[in-house]
Amino acid sequence: MSRVKIHTDGCCLVNPGGPGSWAVVISPEEDLAISDKTIFFSGGHNKTTNNIQELSGVLEALKWVKENKKTNVIIYSDSKYCVTGANVWVHAWAKQCWKKRKMKHGVLASIKNVDLWKQIYGLYCETSCRLEWVRGHNGDPFNEFADMLAGKAVKAFSDNVTATFSQLDIGTTVCQVLPGKYWAPRYEVIQLFPTSSTVILKCLNSKQKPLVMSSKEFNSAKMILL
């Protein structure tokens, strides 16, 4: 059975307390680059932390694995906090009923982001995924794409840096961004009519009918260029 590889990433513009986002990029193991078979989605929060977004990316990946009943899955993250936590810390925390974690010199401290860790632990055990660390910004095309997607997503809904109708051309690829948790449908411009200010978009990761949008509708739809 073909193995599925998933890359996750998270970022926060001002850590802690600023807007942040997470991204999930899914592909067959044999794929060496982003292709039409690549699935990706993203989300975020207006007031968050970098670690919360890294955890959110892993959690959303695990949810996708469960919902789609996938097996033989490896999830890659460039966050040692996520990888070490999921592979080591959570097992001890679960035995301690999620109340405290042991620090150096026997000091006890509360578990940060415990609600996210509980969900990750449950799904990690249930789905039997493997979570592995990958060095960030080291040339891995899927890690780089996840980083790019998370970065563009947080800028899109925090600073309103989105694509405009005037930037479009035939073959341009865009995806939609919404605040809070959102999925990111990926669209390709298949027809463009500057005279009537109309664009036709084909969805690349679902079977929905092509979208026909006016320039005003497109400019208000919060799309980012990919």
Long-range contacts (C-beta under 8 A, 24 or more apart in sequence): 1-71, 1-72, 2-28, 2-29, 2-30, 2-72, 3-28, 3-29, 3-72, 3-73, 3-74, 4-28, 4-29, 4-65, 4-70, 4-72, 4-73, 4-74, 5-29, 5-73, 5-74, 5-76, 5-142, 6-61, 6-64, 6-65, 6-73, 6-74, 6-75, 6-76, 7-75, 7-76, 7-77, 7-134, 7-140, 7-142, 7-143, 7-145, 7-146, 8-54, 8-57, 8-58, 8-60, 8-61, 8-75, 8-76, 8-77, 8-82, 8-146, 9-54, 9-57, 9-77, 9-78, 9-136, 9-143, 9-146, 9-147, 9-149, 9-150, 10-50, 10-51, 10-52, 10-53, 10-54, 10-55, 10-56, 10-57, 10-79, 10-150, 11-50, 11-53, 11-147, 11-150, 11-151, 11-154, 12-48, 12-49, 12-50, 12-52, 12-53, 12-154, 13-154, 13-155, 13-158, 15-49, 15-50, 16-48, 16-49, 16-50, 17-47, 17-48, 17-49, 18-47, 18-48, 18-158, 19-44, 19-45, 19-46, 19-47, 19-48, 19-154, 19-157, 19-158, 20-44, 20-45, 20-48, 20-49, 20-50, 20-52, 20-53, 20-154, 21-45, 21-53, 21-150, 21-151, 21-153, 21-154, 21-157, 22-53, 22-54, 22-56, 22-57, 22-60, 22-150, 23-57, 23-146, 23-147, 23-149, 23-150, 23-153, 24-57, 24-60, 24-61, 24-64, 24-146, 25-142, 25-145, 25-146, 25-149, 26-61, 26-64, 27-142, 29-74, 32-141, 33-141, 34-141, 34-142, 34-145, 36-204, 38-145, 39-205, 40-145, 40-146, 40-149, 40-175, 40-184, 40-186, 40-205, 41-182, 41-183, 41-184, 42-149, 42-150, 42-153, 42-177, 42-182, 42-183, 42-184, 43-153, 43-180, 43-181, 43-182, 43-183, 44-150, 44-153, 44-154, 44-157, 44-179, 44-180, 44-181, 44-182, 45-180, 46-157, 46-158, 46-179, 51-79, 51-81, 51-82, 51-112, 51-113, 52-113, 52-116, 53-150, 54-79, 54-81, 54-82, 55-82, 55-85, 55-113, 55-116, 55-117, 55-120, 56-116, 57-146, 57-150, 58-82, 58-86, 58-120, 58-131, 59-116, 59-119, 59-120, 59-123, 62-120, 62-123, 62-124, 62-127, 62-129, 63-123, 65-123, 65-127, 65-129, 66-123, 66-126, 66-127, 70-127, 71-128, 73-127, 73-129, 73-130, 74-129, 74-130, 74-131, 74-132, 75-129, 75-130, 75-131, 75-132, 76-131, 76-132, 76-133, 76-134, 76-140, 76-142, 76-143, 77-131, 77-132, 77-133, 77-134, 78-133, 78-134, 78-135, 78-136, 78-137, 78-143, 78-147, 79-133, 80-133, 82-131, 83-131, 83-132, 83-133, 85-117, 85-120, 86-120, 86-121, 86-124, 86-131, 87-131, 89-117, 90-117, 90-120, 90-121, 90-124, 91-121, 93-117, 93-121, 94-121, 149-184, 149-226, 152-177, 152-224, 152-225, 152-226, 153-177, 153-184, 153-224, 156-222, 156-224, 157-222, 161-224, 162-219, 162-222, 162-223, 162-224, 163-218, 163-223, 163-224, 163-225, 164-218, 164-219, 165-197, 165-199, 165-215, 165-218, 165-219, 167-225, 168-192, 168-199, 168-218, 172-225, 173-204, 173-225, 173-226, 174-201, 174-223, 174-224, 174-225, 174-226, 175-223, 175-224, 175-226, 176-221, 176-222, 176-223, 177-222, 177-223, 177-224, 178-222, 186-226, 187-211, 187-223
